[in-house]
Structures are given as C-alpha cells and as structure tokens.
Amino acid sequence: MILYINSAGFEKLHFALITKKIKQKKISIKHPELEKTAEYLEAFLKENKTKLEEIEKIIVVVGKGSFTGVRVGVALALAFAMALGIKAYAVEQTENSSDLKSLIKKKMVLIKTGYQPEYAAKPNITMKKQKAFTLIELLVVIAIIGLLASILMVSIGNARLKSREAKRLADLRQIRSALELYVNDNGNYPGAVTSYYWISDNNYPGSGPWPPCSTTTGGLKPYIANVCSVLDPSGYPYAFSVDSSGRYHLGARFETTANQGTQFYYNNGVTPVANYYEPKN
C-alpha cells in the first residue's frame, strides 16, 4: 500500500491510499492549521481502517508549491518513513496531480535528510540560508511523535492482552491434563454436582485441610505441584464443576469475546457463575 501526501497546494491538503483501488480525501484548511497536518492524516487513516504497518511506501509532492506546505509534507513523509522503516519518494506538482495512477508512474526521487524541495516563490525568510527546521516543521514532528507514541501504547496494550489470554488457555490445558490423570487413577472426576470449585482452593470432598487450600491430601495436588498458586494473570482463580453425566467444565475470566465460549455453569447447568466462561476452543 502506498500513502500519498500533498500539502503543497495553497490552503488544501490531499491524502490518498493507493492499492488496486484508490481511497483519497481533500481537505480545505487555513494556513495556520498546517501544523495539524499529522492529525488530519491520522483521522484519514482511521477513517479507512488502515494500520501504519500496512503502508509500504510514501509519496509526497515537493513542488512547486507553498513554502510552508511543501516543507510540512516533506517533514511528515520523512518522519513516518523513518518511524516505519520504509522509503519516502518525491514527485513534482503537476496539473494532473489528482490523477494518482498516472502520477505514481512518474519518475520519483528518494527523499533523504537535507532534501531541498522546490517552492512556487522565493521564501520570505530574512535569516541566512542554512539547513534548519521551521517552527511549523517542529510542530509537525512533535505531533507525529505523539501519534506514533499513542499507536505504540495501543500495540503494547494489545500485546499484553494477548499474552494474558494465551496464559489462561495454557493454564486450562494444564488443568485438563491433570483432570485426565485424576480420572485415570480414581475412575471419576473430583467434586460434587451441586457445587463448583476454584482450582486454587483444591477443596474437593476427601481433600484436606481447607481453607485456604488443601495442600496435604486429595484433589489435584498429586497432579499439579503448585495447584494452590494456579491463578490467571489478573489474579482470578479458575472454576471447575462436574455434572451428573460424568463430564467436567472449566471456566475462566476471559478478557476477549474471541476466547469466551458458553457461560460457565454448575449444578447440572442450572446455576451460572458471573463473568466466567468456558474456553471457546
């Protein structure tokens, strides 16, 4: 996917996502709002449900155009390219710049730090010519850093959530294995039909002493060495019940509906336990 950025026009922004289809948006702005270019771009990407990692290349219009607008576009493209580890390319402003399919076939120049764009008029700057950032460029870079930081925090949060859910599923697999070993040795699963149990309590009939956890005899102690410490990543216990048909049920407090199966019940499927679900798979 190619991200197209054109801020070179006077009082106009033009963004596009180019694949087999082209999704684009033109925004009318006032000159002082150019520092919000990154915010407009973020809104455009969200509107089209596009993740930053889907972008493979960036194309930015570099002239002829507004001095501030061109430099903002170049700064924006360079910042995103460096953050995403991809390349940014420059194209010139043409009368047919709205025809993106023909535009991307034109000769493009790889943008590197220190790239000098082309302006429609001589910049009205009294300082000596030197490589320096304007205030607008600094504001754009700050906005991009904030945008990328927020995206990074969301990604980290999602990764932690997936890690917690994976731990719950792994714990339930371990508990299943222990229950199968238990029934192989005892001929039936622990517990009474009319009750449900926390795995970390290990307080099935015949186990003792309890509370807080039966650590000496019975239950799953012989099959899970640290059974009294088996809690989910958020500190909640896993639930267990057995029905009159001889089947058992396990429940956990899943955080995502993707892993939530049916509601966890005990007492032969009559009584639910709030917020606990059997695993979907």
KAZI-V644686 format. One record per backbone hydrogen bond with DSSP energy under -0.5 kcal/mol. CO is the residue of the C=O (numbers start at 1). NH is the residue of the N-H. If there is no record, write none. Layout:
CO | NH
CO | NH
//
This chain:
1 | 56
1 | 57
2 | 4
2 | 18
3 | 59
4 | 16
5 | 61
6 | 14
8 | 66
9 | 11
9 | 12
11 | 29
13 | 27
14 | 6
15 | 25
16 | 4
16 | 18
17 | 19
17 | 23
18 | 2
21 | 19
21 | 23
22 | 24
23 | 17
25 | 15
27 | 13
30 | 33
31 | 34
32 | 35
33 | 36
34 | 37
36 | 40
37 | 41
38 | 42
39 | 43
40 | 44
41 | 45
42 | 46
43 | 47
44 | 48
45 | 50
46 | 49
51 | 54
52 | 55
56 | 87
57 | 3
58 | 89
59 | 5
60 | 91
62 | 118
63 | 93
65 | 120
66 | 70
67 | 71
68 | 72
69 | 73
70 | 74
71 | 75
72 | 76
73 | 77
74 | 78
75 | 79
76 | 80
77 | 81
78 | 82
79 | 83
80 | 84
81 | 85
81 | 86
87 | 58
88 | 111
89 | 60
90 | 109
91 | 62
94 | 97
96 | 99
98 | 100
99 | 103
100 | 104
102 | 105
103 | 106
109 | 90
112 | 115
115 | 117
123 | 125
130 | 132
134 | 138
135 | 139
136 | 140
137 | 141
138 | 142
139 | 143
140 | 144
141 | 145
142 | 146
143 | 147
144 | 148
145 | 149
146 | 150
147 | 151
148 | 152
149 | 153
150 | 154
151 | 155
152 | 156
153 | 157
154 | 158
155 | 159
156 | 160
157 | 161
158 | 162
159 | 163
160 | 164
161 | 165
162 | 166
163 | 167
164 | 168
165 | 169
166 | 170
167 | 171
168 | 172
169 | 173
170 | 174
171 | 175
172 | 176
173 | 177
174 | 178
175 | 179
176 | 180
177 | 181
178 | 182
179 | 183
180 | 184
181 | 185
182 | 186
183 | 187
192 | 195
193 | 267
195 | 242
197 | 199
197 | 240
198 | 201
198 | 202
201 | 214
202 | 204
204 | 207
208 | 216
208 | 217
213 | 215
217 | 208
218 | 221
220 | 223
220 | 224
224 | 227
226 | 229
227 | 230
229 | 231
230 | 238
232 | 235
236 | 232
238 | 199
239 | 251
240 | 197
241 | 249
243 | 246
247 | 243
249 | 241
251 | 239
252 | 254
252 | 277
256 | 259
256 | 260
259 | 261
259 | 280
262 | 278
264 | 273
266 | 270
266 | 271
267 | 270
270 | 272
271 | 266
272 | 274
273 | 276
276 | 264
277 | 252
278 | 261
//
